[in-house]
Structures are given as structure tokens and as C-alpha cells.
Amino acid sequence: MTRQLIEIAYRQAGQPPGKLRRLPPVLLRARGLVNPTMRELVEMQYQFEEPFVVDSSKITNKLGVEATPVGEALGTTLQEYRHG
């Protein structure tokens, strides 16, 4: 899903597809020694071990609201960044 999300974001931004590569955990930890962002990614790595399951059915059933489609949400976010 991460690749799909990146592809949608680049397309919405009117940019050619970006390259996305997996960084082995040992290299991520090594980079974390000098880069605070990489250090934080080491802490959050567990979130990428299994797919995220997003289910909005409970809120739809209780409140009658629907989740915003990913493409629409990214488009709105990018537009806000451009005009922000």
C-alpha cells in the first residue's frame, strides 16, 4: 500500500513516479546514529511489518459519515500545501 500511496501522491502533484526502496534494518539503525529522522524511523519500523487495515464501517453505521477516498484526500492536501 505504501507504494500505491506514493504513486498517487506523485501523480496528484504532477510529478514523475518517485523511487521507493526498502532500507535493511541494520542500515536504518546505522543512519539513525547521525540522522534524527532515520532514528525515529527505527522506532516506528514495527508499523511497516504488517499491512494496515482501515475500516470505517463502524463510524459509517453509527454516524452516517463516509471516509474520504485516498485520491481526493491527497489532492486536497497537496492543494493546501501549494496555496498554504
PECOR-V479726 format. One record per residue. SS is DSSP state (A for helix, B for strand, O for the rest). OMEGA is omega in radians with two decimals (none if undefined). Layout:
{{SS:OMEGA} {SS:OMEGA}}
This chain:
{{O:-3.14} {A:3.11} {A:3.14} {A:3.14} {A:3.11} {A:3.13} {A:3.12} {A:-3.12} {A:3.13} {A:3.13} {A:3.13} {A:-3.13} {O:3.14} {O:-3.10} {O:3.05} {O:-3.10} {O:3.12} {O:3.09} {O:3.14} {O:-3.12} {O:3.08} {O:3.10} {O:3.14} {O:-3.09} {A:-3.11} {A:3.09} {A:3.09} {A:3.11} {A:3.13} {A:3.11} {A:3.11} {A:3.11} {O:-3.10} {O:-3.07} {O:-3.10} {A:3.13} {A:3.10} {A:3.11} {A:3.11} {A:3.11} {A:3.08} {A:3.14} {A:-3.06} {A:-3.04} {A:-3.13} {A:-3.11} {A:-3.11} {A:-3.10} {O:3.13} {O:3.14} {O:3.02} {O:3.05} {O:-3.13} {O:-3.09} {O:-3.10} {O:-3.05} {A:-3.13} {A:-3.12} {A:3.08} {A:-3.14} {A:-3.09} {A:-3.02} {A:3.12} {O:3.11} {O:-3.12} {O:3.09} {O:3.08} {O:3.09} {O:-3.05} {A:-3.13} {A:3.12} {A:3.14} {A:3.11} {A:3.12} {A:3.12} {A:3.13} {A:3.12} {A:3.11} {A:3.10} {A:3.10} {A:-3.13} {A:-3.04} {A:-2.98} {O:none}}
